[in-house]
């Protein structure tokens, strides 16, 4: 079964980063996302992978999934 697409509110809860941060990164094309009409959607696994690639600091694993 394909992974579910989530909204920015789910990312805010999952990764503990504010909605404004997600929206600005998504609108700038920095975070993997897409739009359906006025809605911005994400795959948690793609976002977790993107965060891991752009991490600065100690080795802390970002886990995808809920």
N, CA, C and O atoms as a CHARMM CRD file, in Angstrom:
* protein
*
  264
    1    1 UNK  N      0.84700  -1.18200   0.00000 PROA 1      0.00000
    2    1 UNK  CA     0.00000   0.00000   0.00000 PROA 1      0.00000
    3    1 UNK  C      0.89000   1.24300   0.00000 PROA 1      0.00000
    4    1 UNK  O      1.82100   1.32400   0.80200 PROA 1      0.00000
    5    2 UNK  N      0.62900   2.20800  -0.87500 PROA 2      0.00000
    6    2 UNK  CA     1.44800   3.42500  -0.91300 PROA 2      0.00000
    7    2 UNK  C      1.30500   4.24800   0.36300 PROA 2      0.00000
    8    2 UNK  O      0.28700   4.20800   1.05400 PROA 2      0.00000
    9    3 UNK  N      2.35300   4.98400   0.63800 PROA 3      0.00000
   10    3 UNK  CA     2.34500   5.83700   1.82700 PROA 3      0.00000
   11    3 UNK  C      1.31900   6.95600   1.68200 PROA 3      0.00000
   12    3 UNK  O      1.11300   7.49800   0.59600 PROA 3      0.00000
   13    4 UNK  N      0.70000   7.27700   2.77200 PROA 4      0.00000
   14    4 UNK  CA    -0.31500   8.32500   2.83200 PROA 4      0.00000
   15    4 UNK  C      0.33500   9.70700   2.71400 PROA 4      0.00000
   16    4 UNK  O      1.44300   9.93000   3.20200 PROA 4      0.00000
   17    5 UNK  N     -0.36400  10.61500   2.06600 PROA 5      0.00000
   18    5 UNK  CA     0.06300  12.00600   2.00700 PROA 5      0.00000
   19    5 UNK  C     -0.52900  12.73700   3.20600 PROA 5      0.00000
   20    5 UNK  O     -1.66500  12.47700   3.60300 PROA 5      0.00000
   21    6 UNK  N      0.24300  13.64500   3.77600 PROA 6      0.00000
   22    6 UNK  CA    -0.20700  14.37600   4.96500 PROA 6      0.00000
   23    6 UNK  C     -0.12100  15.87500   4.71300 PROA 6      0.00000
   24    6 UNK  O      0.55800  16.33200   3.79300 PROA 6      0.00000
   25    7 UNK  N     -0.82200  16.62500   5.54800 PROA 7      0.00000
   26    7 UNK  CA    -0.78800  18.08100   5.48400 PROA 7      0.00000
   27    7 UNK  C      0.26000  18.64400   6.43000 PROA 7      0.00000
   28    7 UNK  O      0.90900  17.91100   7.17500 PROA 7      0.00000
   29    8 UNK  N      0.40800  19.94900   6.38200 PROA 8      0.00000
   30    8 UNK  CA     1.43300  20.61900   7.17600 PROA 8      0.00000
   31    8 UNK  C      1.17900  20.47200   8.68000 PROA 8      0.00000
   32    8 UNK  O      2.12900  20.46000   9.46200 PROA 8      0.00000
   33    9 UNK  N     -0.06300  20.36100   9.09000 PROA 9      0.00000
   34    9 UNK  CA    -0.36300  20.16000  10.50200 PROA 9      0.00000
   35    9 UNK  C      0.20800  18.85200  11.02800 PROA 9      0.00000
   36    9 UNK  O      0.68300  18.78300  12.16200 PROA 9      0.00000
   37   10 UNK  N      0.15700  17.81700  10.20000 PROA 10     0.00000
   38   10 UNK  CA     0.73900  16.52800  10.58900 PROA 10     0.00000
   39   10 UNK  C      2.25600  16.62300  10.71200 PROA 10     0.00000
   40   10 UNK  O      2.84900  16.03100  11.61300 PROA 10     0.00000
   41   11 UNK  N      2.88700  17.37700   9.79500 PROA 11     0.00000
   42   11 UNK  CA     4.33700  17.55500   9.88200 PROA 11     0.00000
   43   11 UNK  C      4.71300  18.32400  11.14600 PROA 11     0.00000
   44   11 UNK  O      5.70000  18.00600  11.81000 PROA 11     0.00000
   45   12 UNK  N      3.92400  19.32400  11.46500 PROA 12     0.00000
   46   12 UNK  CA     4.16300  20.12400  12.66900 PROA 12     0.00000
   47   12 UNK  C      4.17200  19.22000  13.90600 PROA 12     0.00000
   48   12 UNK  O      5.05200  19.34000  14.75800 PROA 12     0.00000
   49   13 UNK  N      3.20300  18.32800  13.99800 PROA 13     0.00000
   50   13 UNK  CA     3.11900  17.42000  15.14200 PROA 13     0.00000
   51   13 UNK  C      4.22300  16.36300  15.12300 PROA 13     0.00000
   52   13 UNK  O      4.81100  16.05200  16.15900 PROA 13     0.00000
   53   14 UNK  N      4.49700  15.82300  13.95500 PROA 14     0.00000
   54   14 UNK  CA     5.45200  14.72100  13.83400 PROA 14     0.00000
   55   14 UNK  C      6.89500  15.17300  14.07100 PROA 14     0.00000
   56   14 UNK  O      7.64500  14.51100  14.78700 PROA 14     0.00000
   57   15 UNK  N      7.28100  16.30400  13.46700 PROA 15     0.00000
   58   15 UNK  CA     8.66600  16.75000  13.51900 PROA 15     0.00000
   59   15 UNK  C      8.91400  17.90200  14.49400 PROA 15     0.00000
   60   15 UNK  O     10.05400  18.33100  14.67000 PROA 15     0.00000
   61   16 UNK  N      7.85400  18.40200  15.12700 PROA 16     0.00000
   62   16 UNK  CA     7.97200  19.46600  16.13500 PROA 16     0.00000
   63   16 UNK  C      8.59400  20.75000  15.57100 PROA 16     0.00000
   64   16 UNK  O      9.42400  21.38900  16.21700 PROA 16     0.00000
   65   17 UNK  N      8.17600  21.10900  14.35900 PROA 17     0.00000
   66   17 UNK  CA     8.57500  22.36500  13.72800 PROA 17     0.00000
   67   17 UNK  C      7.30400  23.11400  13.34700 PROA 17     0.00000
   68   17 UNK  O      6.32700  22.48800  12.93700 PROA 17     0.00000
   69   18 UNK  N      7.29600  24.44500  13.47300 PROA 18     0.00000
   70   18 UNK  CA     6.06900  25.21500  13.24400 PROA 18     0.00000
   71   18 UNK  C      5.59100  25.19700  11.78900 PROA 18     0.00000
   72   18 UNK  O      6.37400  25.04100  10.85300 PROA 18     0.00000
   73   19 UNK  N      4.28600  25.36200  11.64200 PROA 19     0.00000
   74   19 UNK  CA     3.66100  25.39200  10.31400 PROA 19     0.00000
   75   19 UNK  C      4.31000  26.42200   9.41000 PROA 19     0.00000
   76   19 UNK  O      4.52300  26.16600   8.22500 PROA 19     0.00000
   77   20 UNK  N      4.62700  27.58900   9.96300 PROA 20     0.00000
   78   20 UNK  CA     5.21700  28.65500   9.15600 PROA 20     0.00000
   79   20 UNK  C      6.53600  28.20800   8.53500 PROA 20     0.00000
   80   20 UNK  O      6.84400  28.58100   7.40300 PROA 20     0.00000
   81   21 UNK  N      7.31400  27.41600   9.26200 PROA 21     0.00000
   82   21 UNK  CA     8.58600  26.91000   8.73200 PROA 21     0.00000
   83   21 UNK  C      8.33000  25.97600   7.55900 PROA 21     0.00000
   84   21 UNK  O      8.97200  26.08900   6.51400 PROA 21     0.00000
   85   22 UNK  N      7.37900  25.04300   7.73600 PROA 22     0.00000
   86   22 UNK  CA     7.05900  24.09500   6.66600 PROA 22     0.00000
   87   22 UNK  C      6.53900  24.81200   5.42100 PROA 22     0.00000
   88   22 UNK  O      6.95100  24.50500   4.30200 PROA 22     0.00000
   89   23 UNK  N      5.63500  25.76700   5.62400 PROA 23     0.00000
   90   23 UNK  CA     5.09700  26.49700   4.47600 PROA 23     0.00000
   91   23 UNK  C      6.18900  27.25800   3.73500 PROA 23     0.00000
   92   23 UNK  O      6.22800  27.23200   2.50500 PROA 23     0.00000
   93   24 UNK  N      7.06900  27.92900   4.45300 PROA 24     0.00000
   94   24 UNK  CA     8.11900  28.70600   3.78200 PROA 24     0.00000
   95   24 UNK  C      9.07500  27.79700   3.02300 PROA 24     0.00000
   96   24 UNK  O      9.46500  28.11700   1.90000 PROA 24     0.00000
   97   25 UNK  N      9.45900  26.67600   3.61300 PROA 25     0.00000
   98   25 UNK  CA    10.36000  25.72800   2.92900 PROA 25     0.00000
   99   25 UNK  C      9.67700  25.08500   1.71800 PROA 25     0.00000
  100   25 UNK  O     10.30800  24.89600   0.67800 PROA 25     0.00000
  101   26 UNK  N      8.40400  24.75400   1.85000 PROA 26     0.00000
  102   26 UNK  CA     7.67700  24.13300   0.74500 PROA 26     0.00000
  103   26 UNK  C      7.48300  25.12100  -0.40500 PROA 26     0.00000
  104   26 UNK  O      7.69600  24.76900  -1.56500 PROA 26     0.00000
  105   27 UNK  N      7.08600  26.34000  -0.09500 PROA 27     0.00000
  106   27 UNK  CA     6.87500  27.35100  -1.13100 PROA 27     0.00000
  107   27 UNK  C      8.16900  27.68700  -1.86700 PROA 27     0.00000
  108   27 UNK  O      8.14800  28.01700  -3.05200 PROA 27     0.00000
  109   28 UNK  N      9.29600  27.60100  -1.15800 PROA 28     0.00000
  110   28 UNK  CA    10.60100  27.86300  -1.77100 PROA 28     0.00000
  111   28 UNK  C     11.11200  26.66000  -2.56400 PROA 28     0.00000
  112   28 UNK  O     12.14400  26.74500  -3.23000 PROA 28     0.00000
  113   29 UNK  N     10.38100  25.52900  -2.49100 PROA 29     0.00000
  114   29 UNK  CA    10.79200  24.32500  -3.20700 PROA 29     0.00000
  115   29 UNK  C     11.91300  23.57000  -2.51800 PROA 29     0.00000
  116   29 UNK  O     12.56700  22.73200  -3.14000 PROA 29     0.00000
  117   30 UNK  N     12.14300  23.85000  -1.26000 PROA 30     0.00000
  118   30 UNK  CA    13.22700  23.19900  -0.53000 PROA 30     0.00000
  119   30 UNK  C     12.81600  21.85500   0.06400 PROA 30     0.00000
  120   30 UNK  O     13.61300  20.91700   0.07100 PROA 30     0.00000
  121   31 UNK  N     11.60300  21.74900   0.55600 PROA 31     0.00000
  122   31 UNK  CA    11.09800  20.50500   1.13700 PROA 31     0.00000
  123   31 UNK  C     10.24300  19.80500   0.08000 PROA 31     0.00000
  124   31 UNK  O      9.43500  20.46000  -0.57900 PROA 31     0.00000
  125   32 UNK  N     10.40000  18.48300  -0.09700 PROA 32     0.00000
  126   32 UNK  CA     9.58700  17.78400  -1.08800 PROA 32     0.00000
  127   32 UNK  C      8.10100  17.84700  -0.72600 PROA 32     0.00000
  128   32 UNK  O      7.68800  17.41500   0.35000 PROA 32     0.00000
  129   33 UNK  N      7.31300  18.39400  -1.64900 PROA 33     0.00000
  130   33 UNK  CA     5.87600  18.52900  -1.43700 PROA 33     0.00000
  131   33 UNK  C      5.21300  18.76800  -2.78300 PROA 33     0.00000
  132   33 UNK  O      5.88600  18.90800  -3.80400 PROA 33     0.00000
  133   34 UNK  N      3.90600  18.81100  -2.77200 PROA 34     0.00000
  134   34 UNK  CA     3.15700  19.16700  -3.97800 PROA 34     0.00000
  135   34 UNK  C      1.85900  19.81300  -3.56300 PROA 34     0.00000
  136   34 UNK  O      1.45500  19.74100  -2.40200 PROA 34     0.00000
  137   35 UNK  N      1.21600  20.43700  -4.50900 PROA 35     0.00000
  138   35 UNK  CA    -0.05400  21.10500  -4.22600 PROA 35     0.00000
  139   35 UNK  C     -1.18400  20.42800  -4.98000 PROA 35     0.00000
  140   35 UNK  O     -1.03300  20.03000  -6.13500 PROA 35     0.00000
  141   36 UNK  N     -2.30300  20.30800  -4.31400 PROA 36     0.00000
  142   36 UNK  CA    -3.55900  19.89300  -4.93500 PROA 36     0.00000
  143   36 UNK  C     -4.48700  21.06300  -4.69300 PROA 36     0.00000
  144   36 UNK  O     -4.99700  21.24400  -3.58800 PROA 36     0.00000
  145   37 UNK  N     -4.70700  21.85800  -5.73000 PROA 37     0.00000
  146   37 UNK  CA    -5.48100  23.07600  -5.56200 PROA 37     0.00000
  147   37 UNK  C     -4.76100  23.99800  -4.60300 PROA 37     0.00000
  148   37 UNK  O     -3.60600  24.35300  -4.83400 PROA 37     0.00000
  149   38 UNK  N     -5.42100  24.38600  -3.54100 PROA 38     0.00000
  150   38 UNK  CA    -4.78900  25.26600  -2.54500 PROA 38     0.00000
  151   38 UNK  C     -4.10500  24.50200  -1.42300 PROA 38     0.00000
  152   38 UNK  O     -3.54100  25.11900  -0.51900 PROA 38     0.00000
  153   39 UNK  N     -4.14000  23.16800  -1.45700 PROA 39     0.00000
  154   39 UNK  CA    -3.60400  22.35300  -0.36700 PROA 39     0.00000
  155   39 UNK  C     -2.19100  21.87700  -0.66100 PROA 39     0.00000
  156   39 UNK  O     -1.90100  21.41500  -1.76400 PROA 39     0.00000
  157   40 UNK  N     -1.31300  21.99000   0.33000 PROA 40     0.00000
  158   40 UNK  CA     0.06200  21.51200   0.23600 PROA 40     0.00000
  159   40 UNK  C      0.11100  20.14000   0.90400 PROA 40     0.00000
  160   40 UNK  O     -0.36200  19.98700   2.03000 PROA 40     0.00000
  161   41 UNK  N      0.68100  19.13800   0.22100 PROA 41     0.00000
  162   41 UNK  CA     0.75300  17.77200   0.75200 PROA 41     0.00000
  163   41 UNK  C      2.19200  17.27300   0.75800 PROA 41     0.00000
  164   41 UNK  O      3.02300  17.70500  -0.04100 PROA 41     0.00000
  165   42 UNK  N      2.46400  16.35800   1.67400 PROA 42     0.00000
  166   42 UNK  CA     3.81300  15.83300   1.88900 PROA 42     0.00000
  167   42 UNK  C      3.74100  14.32800   2.13500 PROA 42     0.00000
  168   42 UNK  O      2.70300  13.80800   2.54500 PROA 42     0.00000
  169   43 UNK  N      4.85200  13.63300   1.88200 PROA 43     0.00000
  170   43 UNK  CA     5.03500  12.25400   2.32400 PROA 43     0.00000
  171   43 UNK  C      6.02600  12.32200   3.48200 PROA 43     0.00000
  172   43 UNK  O      7.12100  12.86600   3.33400 PROA 43     0.00000
  173   44 UNK  N      5.65200  11.78000   4.61500 PROA 44     0.00000
  174   44 UNK  CA     6.52000  11.85000   5.79100 PROA 44     0.00000
  175   44 UNK  C      7.88100  11.21600   5.50200 PROA 44     0.00000
  176   44 UNK  O      8.90100  11.75200   5.93800 PROA 44     0.00000
  177   45 UNK  N      7.92900  10.09900   4.78500 PROA 45     0.00000
  178   45 UNK  CA     9.21600   9.45000   4.50900 PROA 45     0.00000
  179   45 UNK  C     10.11900  10.34800   3.66900 PROA 45     0.00000
  180   45 UNK  O     11.32800  10.38500   3.90200 PROA 45     0.00000
  181   46 UNK  N      9.56100  11.07500   2.69400 PROA 46     0.00000
  182   46 UNK  CA    10.36100  11.97500   1.86500 PROA 46     0.00000
  183   46 UNK  C     10.87700  13.15300   2.68900 PROA 46     0.00000
  184   46 UNK  O     12.02400  13.57300   2.53200 PROA 46     0.00000
  185   47 UNK  N     10.02900  13.67800   3.56000 PROA 47     0.00000
  186   47 UNK  CA    10.42700  14.80200   4.41000 PROA 47     0.00000
  187   47 UNK  C     11.50500  14.35700   5.40100 PROA 47     0.00000
  188   47 UNK  O     12.47400  15.08400   5.62000 PROA 47     0.00000
  189   48 UNK  N     11.35000  13.18200   5.99600 PROA 48     0.00000
  190   48 UNK  CA    12.34700  12.66200   6.93900 PROA 48     0.00000
  191   48 UNK  C     13.68800  12.47900   6.23700 PROA 48     0.00000
  192   48 UNK  O     14.73500  12.79700   6.80100 PROA 48     0.00000
  193   49 UNK  N     13.65800  11.97600   5.03000 PROA 49     0.00000
  194   49 UNK  CA    14.87400  11.79600   4.24300 PROA 49     0.00000
  195   49 UNK  C     15.52100  13.14500   3.92900 PROA 49     0.00000
  196   49 UNK  O     16.73900  13.29300   4.02800 PROA 49     0.00000
  197   50 UNK  N     14.70600  14.12000   3.55200 PROA 50     0.00000
  198   50 UNK  CA    15.20500  15.46000   3.25600 PROA 50     0.00000
  199   50 UNK  C     15.83700  16.07300   4.50400 PROA 50     0.00000
  200   50 UNK  O     16.92000  16.65400   4.42400 PROA 50     0.00000
  201   51 UNK  N     15.18200  15.95200   5.64300 PROA 51     0.00000
  202   51 UNK  CA    15.73000  16.48800   6.89400 PROA 51     0.00000
  203   51 UNK  C     17.06700  15.84000   7.23000 PROA 51     0.00000
  204   51 UNK  O     17.99900  16.52200   7.65600 PROA 51     0.00000
  205   52 UNK  N     17.16400  14.53500   7.04100 PROA 52     0.00000
  206   52 UNK  CA    18.40700  13.81500   7.33400 PROA 52     0.00000
  207   52 UNK  C     19.53900  14.31700   6.44200 PROA 52     0.00000
  208   52 UNK  O     20.66700  14.47300   6.90700 PROA 52     0.00000
  209   53 UNK  N     19.25500  14.56900   5.18200 PROA 53     0.00000
  210   53 UNK  CA    20.26700  15.04800   4.24100 PROA 53     0.00000
  211   53 UNK  C     20.71600  16.47800   4.56300 PROA 53     0.00000
  212   53 UNK  O     21.83200  16.86300   4.21500 PROA 53     0.00000
  213   54 UNK  N     19.87000  17.25800   5.21500 PROA 54     0.00000
  214   54 UNK  CA    20.17900  18.65600   5.51100 PROA 54     0.00000
  215   54 UNK  C     20.48600  18.90100   6.98600 PROA 54     0.00000
  216   54 UNK  O     20.53300  20.04500   7.43800 PROA 54     0.00000
  217   55 UNK  N     20.69200  17.83500   7.71500 PROA 55     0.00000
  218   55 UNK  CA    20.96100  17.91900   9.15000 PROA 55     0.00000
  219   55 UNK  C     22.34800  18.49200   9.39600 PROA 55     0.00000
  220   55 UNK  O     23.29500  18.20200   8.66600 PROA 55     0.00000
  221   56 UNK  N     22.44900  19.30000  10.42600 PROA 56     0.00000
  222   56 UNK  CA    23.72400  19.83100  10.88600 PROA 56     0.00000
  223   56 UNK  C     23.80800  19.51500  12.37100 PROA 56     0.00000
  224   56 UNK  O     22.87600  19.80600  13.12100 PROA 56     0.00000
  225   57 UNK  N     24.90200  18.93100  12.79500 PROA 57     0.00000
  226   57 UNK  CA    25.04300  18.61700  14.20900 PROA 57     0.00000
  227   57 UNK  C     25.30200  17.14200  14.43100 PROA 57     0.00000
  228   57 UNK  O     25.67900  16.42500  13.50300 PROA 57     0.00000
  229   58 UNK  N     25.10000  16.68300  15.66100 PROA 58     0.00000
  230   58 UNK  CA    25.39300  15.28700  16.00000 PROA 58     0.00000
  231   58 UNK  C     24.53500  14.30600  15.20200 PROA 58     0.00000
  232   58 UNK  O     23.46700  14.65100  14.69600 PROA 58     0.00000
  233   59 UNK  N     25.02800  13.09000  15.10700 PROA 59     0.00000
  234   59 UNK  CA    24.27900  12.04200  14.40800 PROA 59     0.00000
  235   59 UNK  C     23.05200  11.66300  15.20100 PROA 59     0.00000
  236   59 UNK  O     23.13500  10.91400  16.17400 PROA 59     0.00000
  237   60 UNK  N     21.91200  12.18300  14.78300 PROA 60     0.00000
  238   60 UNK  CA    20.63400  11.84400  15.38200 PROA 60     0.00000
  239   60 UNK  C     19.75600  11.37400  14.25400 PROA 60     0.00000
  240   60 UNK  O     19.53100  12.10800  13.29200 PROA 60     0.00000
  241   61 UNK  N     19.25900  10.16700  14.35800 PROA 61     0.00000
  242   61 UNK  CA    18.46600   9.59200  13.29100 PROA 61     0.00000
  243   61 UNK  C     17.04000  10.16400  13.31700 PROA 61     0.00000
  244   61 UNK  O     16.40500  10.22700  14.37000 PROA 61     0.00000
  245   62 UNK  N     16.55600  10.57500  12.15200 PROA 62     0.00000
  246   62 UNK  CA    15.17500  11.00800  12.00400 PROA 62     0.00000
  247   62 UNK  C     14.39800   9.80900  11.50800 PROA 62     0.00000
  248   62 UNK  O     14.72000   9.24900  10.46100 PROA 62     0.00000
  249   63 UNK  N     13.38300   9.41100  12.24400 PROA 63     0.00000
  250   63 UNK  CA    12.60900   8.22700  11.87500 PROA 63     0.00000
  251   63 UNK  C     11.31900   8.62400  11.18600 PROA 63     0.00000
  252   63 UNK  O     10.57900   9.48500  11.66200 PROA 63     0.00000
  253   64 UNK  N     11.06200   7.97300  10.04200 PROA 64     0.00000
  254   64 UNK  CA     9.80500   8.17500   9.34400 PROA 64     0.00000
  255   64 UNK  C      8.75900   7.26100   9.96800 PROA 64     0.00000
  256   64 UNK  O      9.09400   6.23200  10.55600 PROA 64     0.00000
  257   65 UNK  N      7.51700   7.63400   9.83900 PROA 65     0.00000
  258   65 UNK  CA     6.43300   6.82700  10.36600 PROA 65     0.00000
  259   65 UNK  C      5.85400   7.42700  11.62000 PROA 65     0.00000
  260   65 UNK  O      6.37500   8.39300  12.17800 PROA 65     0.00000
  261   66 UNK  N      4.77700   6.83700  12.04100 PROA 66     0.00000
  262   66 UNK  CA     4.07900   7.38200  13.20000 PROA 66     0.00000
  263   66 UNK  C      4.17000   6.45500  14.35300 PROA 66     0.00000
  264   66 UNK  O      3.63800   6.74700  15.42400 PROA 66     0.00000
